[in-house]
Amino acid sequence: MKNILTSVGKFSVAFACVLLLVTSATSQLKLRKQMDFDNDGKADYAVARPSDNIWYIKKSNGSGFIFQQFGLANSDFPSPGDYDGDGIADIGVWRDTDGIWYYLKSSDSTVYAQGWGITGDEPVARDYDGDNKTDLAVVRRTGGAMIWYIYQSSNNGFVARQFGFNTDYPAPGDYDGDGKFDTAIQRPGATPASQSSFYIQRSLDGALEVIPWGLGGDLIVPGDYDGDNKTDIAIIREGTTPNSNLTWWIRRSSDGSVFAFPFGITVDDLNAQNDYDGDGKCDPAVWRNSTGTFYVLSSLSNYTVSIVTPWGLPSDYPVASFDTH
């Protein structure tokens, strides 16, 4: 459970080998909009099913469900986003075999396809230009470097930017709170147990910020957990045995303080953090594969209430895990 390729790889094995932001300029709202399929201000529970290539979405507004066949087994990475800028999440995938993005526009129910990337790239679609539309983006590891290729929806131009080494892990987020996602990476140490550091290229002023945080073997789970409109650096640390707890370590951008707590089970759980209660803060969340159940630690309750929602079947893939590396 190290990066999105690992997480999606677990999904693709279950598949039989991967089915596989509205007008406010806040980081958490934009992230939530990539999972808010009913436009009620809350992330929805969603899984993609390997056996039938169908996305199963439980609307948080209580109006029912969305069952939509979309994507291909063994080649597609789930990449939801608000690609048409209507404030509603669009079902989307990036196809590794041909480097084409496919998404179903919620504004008119049409399927859009666009090439961006090549086999072996990693999809990192976010709103990098601040126009409230998700931009197509991939990172490419080549020649010892990590290259970011971003197709800007605001002007149909593109950015090619070297940022990171080929051994780093992408960790995009709006760390400076300017309404644009920043290119950022986690650089692991020499071993999984050694210190890792986050390198952030701030879009606000172009400055490079380096923050030591976590260990090389940790899982990156970005989100605005303190509600200050900036992405917080956050990781999950797996336990030493299959049934031991996952431990979340969050560095609050509001004051630099540490928020650490156990939540989830090693091996069985995939992270699914997002804003499920609609308070503008990212909720720690996991999806349990053995039971097909979401567990959400609600920030609205000051993290005292865990919301349990059965949704999905064993070997499904929680779509919210797309934001994990």
Helices and strands as residue ranges (DSSP letters): H 4-14, H 27-33, E 45-49, E 54-58, E 65-69, E 76-78, E 91-95, E 100-104, E 111-115, E 122-123, E 136-142, E 145-151, E 158-165, E 169-170, E 183-187, E 195-201, E 208-215, E 219-220, E 233-237, E 245-251, E 258-265, E 269-271, E 285-288, E 293-297, G 299-301, E 306-310, E 317-318, G 319-323
